Amino acid sequence: MSEWQKVFDKNIRAYISLINEFLLKNEWQNVEVGSVLKKDTQKIKDAVSP
């Protein structure tokens, strides 16, 4: 494991905390991934047909 990776792993909680604090201050909202993904019902076969 590289020295950079060791430092990163040791401080990951601090990084996540800083990111969360930034997002909250800028009024970002938590949403579930499924609620923002577009559902595409087209079949793959149809998508690759000329």
Secondary structure, DSSP 8 states (H G I E B T S, - for coil): --HHHHHHHHHHHHHHHHHHHHHHHTT-----HHHHS------HHHHH--
